[in-house]
Amino acid sequence: MKSFLVRLKFSPEDRAEVAEILRNLAEASRREPGCVSYVPHQAEGDPDTVVIFEQYEDDAAEEAHRKSLHFKEYAVNGLYQKMLERHREDLVALF
């Protein structure tokens, strides 16, 4: 199982557009065969920071996600064009 968090920072003027992009990206990603969980969050007290919790069955499923048309459309050509900062934190299950 692959689990990680992606923290993204955006400008206040992009909030509505970012929310719509995330809605579309999450819906499409959740339909992927190897996607276990894809949940965008707004950081409490910081409406311009988004944290996405992602889980995939394995490396191949994560790679398929990154190669998908919806990832290219909504992440690469959408969120990545708007983000000010990006940080990924890989997680390891304790049990």
ROVOPA-368689 format. One line per field, with one value per residue (C-alpha): residue number from 1; x, z, y; residue in three letters. Coordinates in steps of 0.02 Angstrom, whole numbers. Layout:
BEGIN
n: NUM_...
u: X_...
w: Z_...
v: Y_...
res: Ala_...
! end
This chain:
BEGIN
n: 1_2_3_4_5_6_7_8_9_10_11_12_13_14_15_16_17_18_19_20_21_22_23_24_25_26_27_28_29_30_31_32_33_34_35_36_37_38_39_40_41_42_43_44_45_46_47_48_49_50_51_52_53_54_55_56_57_58_59_60_61_62_63_64_65_66_67_68_69_70_71_72_73_74_75_76_77_78_79_80_81_82_83_84_85_86_87_88_89_90_91_92_93_94_95
u: 0_64_4_56_3_25_19_-16_-22_-124_-166_-331_-397_-383_-488_-646_-554_-441_-594_-676_-517_-497_-678_-652_-482_-546_-699_-594_-454_-574_-634_-459_-445_-294_-348_-394_-421_-407_-468_-428_-437_-427_-305_-401_-370_-281_-405_-264_-180_-244_-187_-228_-223_-190_-180_-147_-138_43_175_95_-72_12_106_-56_-133_10_-6_-195_-275_-370_-209_-129_-283_-326_-159_-21_-118_-228_-166_19_-7_-89_12_137_212_205_268_243_257_264_184_223_85_130_23
w: 0_-46_65_62_90_-35_36_-89_-60_-173_-188_-110_-280_-346_-209_-311_-464_-360_-271_-438_-507_-348_-358_-535_-497_-342_-431_-575_-463_-350_-502_-541_-510_-393_-297_-117_-57_-130_-9_-29_131_169_311_462_487_318_173_46_93_27_92_-12_70_-62_-51_-192_-192_-252_-352_-517_-465_-413_-578_-674_-580_-633_-814_-822_-934_-788_-687_-834_-859_-679_-588_-713_-819_-677_-497_-541_-638_-488_-341_-248_-148_-152_-27_-26_132_111_250_319_407_583_576
v: 0_174_316_498_678_818_994_1134_1321_1437_1621_1679_1736_1558_1473_1445_1382_1269_1196_1154_1075_971_914_851_773_684_612_545_480_385_287_221_33_46_201_160_339_514_648_834_937_1122_1157_1216_1402_1418_1418_1437_1273_1108_939_786_614_481_292_169_-20_-19_75_25_102_264_269_238_385_500_444_464_593_670_692_782_891_935_922_960_1085_1148_1142_1145_1305_1389_1323_1429_1285_1095_968_779_674_485_385_212_114_60_-97
res: Met_Lys_Ser_Phe_Leu_Val_Arg_Leu_Lys_Phe_Ser_Pro_Glu_Asp_Arg_Ala_Glu_Val_Ala_Glu_Ile_Leu_Arg_Asn_Leu_Ala_Glu_Ala_Ser_Arg_Arg_Glu_Pro_Gly_Cys_Val_Ser_Tyr_Val_Pro_His_Gln_Ala_Glu_Gly_Asp_Pro_Asp_Thr_Val_Val_Ile_Phe_Glu_Gln_Tyr_Glu_Asp_Asp_Ala_Ala_Glu_Glu_Ala_His_Arg_Lys_Ser_Leu_His_Phe_Lys_Glu_Tyr_Ala_Val_Asn_Gly_Leu_Tyr_Gln_Lys_Met_Leu_Glu_Arg_His_Arg_Glu_Asp_Leu_Val_Ala_Leu_Phe
! end
